[in-house]
């Protein structure tokens, strides 16, 4: 299972912000440092703002600040802020009718694996990820 590019970018942007420990992060700084297009970064930041993870300060000296401590932001929250997490609950083989009642050949194995993945996303926070991350430009 791979996260979408948008979810990957959101995690990497916030990890970068945590690792730099600045008070405010301008869009232009994030765009240049992480090599993300202006439009894409601003869309992600809007979603993160709507989710309450960060907030935006308007004006010439504006930018983005954390709304919560990095240790209080679960990875699952970041993913949910930028995409529908339900897509990761679908059948691994792509069947629309796969369920506990009508399982595909890999259903039981996938349910166990998916449960462990989601557990990791719920248990790990942004600070832990940032502490372990090497921030690589996109």
C-alpha positions in Angstrom: 0.0 0.0 0.0 1.3 3.4 -1.0 0.0 6.7 0.2 -1.1 9.1 -2.5 1.4 11.8 -3.6 -0.7 14.4 -1.8 -0.6 12.5 1.5 3.2 12.0 1.1 3.7 15.7 0.3 1.6 16.7 3.3 3.6 14.5 5.7 6.9 15.7 4.2 5.9 19.4 4.3 4.9 19.2 8.0 8.0 17.1 8.8 10.1 19.8 7.2 8.4 22.5 9.2 9.0 20.5 12.5 12.6 19.9 11.7 13.3 23.6 11.0 11.7 24.7 14.2 10.9 28.2 12.9 8.0 30.3 14.2 6.4 30.9 10.8 6.9 29.3 7.4 6.2 31.3 4.3 4.8 29.6 1.2 7.7 30.8 -0.8 10.2 29.2 1.6 8.3 25.9 1.5 8.0 26.0 -2.3 11.7 26.7 -2.9 13.0 24.3 -0.2 10.7 21.4 -1.1 10.4 22.0 -4.8 6.6 21.9 -4.9 4.5 23.9 -7.3 2.9 27.0 -5.7 -0.6 25.8 -6.6 -0.1 22.3 -5.2 1.5 23.5 -2.0 -1.2 26.0 -1.3 -3.9 23.4 -1.9 -2.3 21.1 0.6 -1.8 23.9 3.1 -5.5 24.9 2.7 -6.5 21.3 3.5 -4.2 21.2 6.5 -5.6 24.5 7.7 -9.2 23.4 7.4 -8.3 20.3 9.4 -6.9 22.5 12.2 -3.4 21.2 12.0 -1.9 24.5 11.0 -3.1 28.0 10.5 -2.4 30.7 8.0 -1.3 34.2 8.6 -2.1 36.7 5.9 0.0 39.6 4.7 3.5 40.4 3.7 5.0 38.7 6.7 2.5 35.9 6.7 2.8 32.2 6.3 1.9 29.1 8.2 2.2 28.1 11.8 1.3 24.9 13.7 -2.0 25.0 15.4 -1.0 21.9 17.5 2.2 20.5 18.9 3.8 18.1 16.4 3.6 15.4 19.1 -0.2 15.8 19.2 -0.6 15.4 15.4 -1.2 11.8 14.4 -0.1 10.7 11.0 -3.6 9.5 10.3 -4.8 13.1 10.9 -2.5 14.4 8.2 -3.7 11.8 5.7 -7.4 12.4 6.5 -6.8 16.2 6.0 -5.8 15.8 2.4 -7.7 12.8 1.2 -10.4 10.3 1.8 -8.9 7.6 4.0 -11.6 5.1 3.1 -9.9 4.4 -0.2 -7.3 2.4 1.8 -10.0 0.2 3.2 -11.0 -1.1 -0.3 -10.3 -4.6 -1.6 -6.6 -5.1 -2.3 -7.5 -6.9 -5.6 -9.9 -4.1 -6.6 -13.2 -6.0 -6.3 -16.2 -3.8 -5.4 -18.1 -6.6 -3.7 -15.3 -7.8 -1.4 -16.4 -8.0 2.2 -16.4 -10.3 5.2 -19.5 -11.9 3.8 -18.2 -12.1 0.2 -14.4 -12.2 0.5 -11.8 -12.2 -2.3 -8.9 -14.7 -2.2 -6.7 -12.3 -0.2 -9.4 -10.7 1.9 -8.5 -12.2 5.3 -4.8 -11.6 4.9 -5.4 -8.0 3.7 -7.7 -7.2 6.6 -4.9 -8.2 9.1 -2.2 -6.3 7.2 -4.5 -3.2 6.8 -5.3 -3.3 10.5 -1.6 -3.2 11.4 -1.0 -0.3 9.0 -3.8 1.7 10.4 -2.6 1.0 13.9 0.8 2.5 13.0 -0.8 5.5 11.4 -2.9 6.1 14.6 0.0 5.5 17.0 2.8 7.5 15.3 2.8 11.3 15.5 4.4 14.0 13.4 7.2 14.6 15.9 8.3 11.0 15.8 8.3 11.0 12.0 10.2 14.3 11.8 12.8 13.0 14.3 13.5 10.0 12.1 13.1 11.7 8.7 15.6 12.7 6.1 13.8 15.5 4.3 14.3 15.0 0.6 13.2 17.5 -2.1 10.4 16.3 -4.3 
